[in-house]
């Protein structure tokens, strides 16, 4: 498994634990870097991690950094896949699409 896939798997495990353990979720929201490091997820020097929670009423839209170079057509195809359904914590799709 690549390092990126392993980190994604580990982040998924953190989220799963936060769904089932309210005190863990509270720690993850208040001090995500410590919780991540304590669970074997490397946080590079100089990076700040902020954890937020989507709810039934609130959806956080994360805007990634602007690319440093113009994207090629194949690159644009990778990021412009269309709308994605909003999902609730129990995995049910909402009717709205982004």
Secondary structure as a PSIPRED ss2 file (coil, helix, strand):
# PSIPRED VFORMAT (PSIPRED V4.0)

   1 X C   1.000  0.000  0.000
   2 X C   1.000  0.000  0.000
   3 X H   0.000  1.000  0.000
   4 X H   0.000  1.000  0.000
   5 X H   0.000  1.000  0.000
   6 X H   0.000  1.000  0.000
   7 X H   0.000  1.000  0.000
   8 X H   0.000  1.000  0.000
   9 X H   0.000  1.000  0.000
  10 X H   0.000  1.000  0.000
  11 X H   0.000  1.000  0.000
  12 X H   0.000  1.000  0.000
  13 X H   0.000  1.000  0.000
  14 X H   0.000  1.000  0.000
  15 X H   0.000  1.000  0.000
  16 X H   0.000  1.000  0.000
  17 X H   0.000  1.000  0.000
  18 X H   0.000  1.000  0.000
  19 X H   0.000  1.000  0.000
  20 X H   0.000  1.000  0.000
  21 X C   1.000  0.000  0.000
  22 X H   0.000  1.000  0.000
  23 X H   0.000  1.000  0.000
  24 X H   0.000  1.000  0.000
  25 X H   0.000  1.000  0.000
  26 X H   0.000  1.000  0.000
  27 X H   0.000  1.000  0.000
  28 X H   0.000  1.000  0.000
  29 X H   0.000  1.000  0.000
  30 X H   0.000  1.000  0.000
  31 X C   1.000  0.000  0.000
  32 X H   0.000  1.000  0.000
  33 X H   0.000  1.000  0.000
  34 X H   0.000  1.000  0.000
  35 X H   0.000  1.000  0.000
  36 X H   0.000  1.000  0.000
  37 X H   0.000  1.000  0.000
  38 X H   0.000  1.000  0.000
  39 X C   1.000  0.000  0.000
  40 X C   1.000  0.000  0.000
  41 X C   1.000  0.000  0.000
  42 X C   1.000  0.000  0.000
  43 X C   1.000  0.000  0.000
  44 X C   1.000  0.000  0.000
  45 X C   1.000  0.000  0.000
  46 X C   1.000  0.000  0.000
  47 X C   1.000  0.000  0.000
  48 X C   1.000  0.000  0.000
  49 X C   1.000  0.000  0.000
  50 X C   1.000  0.000  0.000
  51 X C   1.000  0.000  0.000
  52 X C   1.000  0.000  0.000
  53 X C   1.000  0.000  0.000
  54 X C   1.000  0.000  0.000
  55 X C   1.000  0.000  0.000
  56 X C   1.000  0.000  0.000
  57 X C   1.000  0.000  0.000
  58 X C   1.000  0.000  0.000
  59 X C   1.000  0.000  0.000
  60 X C   1.000  0.000  0.000
  61 X C   1.000  0.000  0.000
  62 X C   1.000  0.000  0.000
  63 X C   1.000  0.000  0.000
  64 X C   1.000  0.000  0.000
  65 X C   1.000  0.000  0.000
  66 X C   1.000  0.000  0.000
  67 X C   1.000  0.000  0.000
  68 X C   1.000  0.000  0.000
  69 X C   1.000  0.000  0.000
  70 X C   1.000  0.000  0.000
  71 X C   1.000  0.000  0.000
  72 X C   1.000  0.000  0.000
  73 X H   0.000  1.000  0.000
  74 X H   0.000  1.000  0.000
  75 X H   0.000  1.000  0.000
  76 X H   0.000  1.000  0.000
  77 X H   0.000  1.000  0.000
  78 X H   0.000  1.000  0.000
  79 X H   0.000  1.000  0.000
  80 X C   1.000  0.000  0.000
  81 X C   1.000  0.000  0.000
  82 X C   1.000  0.000  0.000
  83 X C   1.000  0.000  0.000
  84 X C   1.000  0.000  0.000
  85 X E   0.000  0.000  1.000
  86 X E   0.000  0.000  1.000
  87 X E   0.000  0.000  1.000
  88 X C   1.000  0.000  0.000
  89 X C   1.000  0.000  0.000
  90 X C   1.000  0.000  0.000
  91 X C   1.000  0.000  0.000
  92 X C   1.000  0.000  0.000
  93 X E   0.000  0.000  1.000
  94 X E   0.000  0.000  1.000
  95 X E   0.000  0.000  1.000
  96 X E   0.000  0.000  1.000
  97 X E   0.000  0.000  1.000
  98 X C   1.000  0.000  0.000
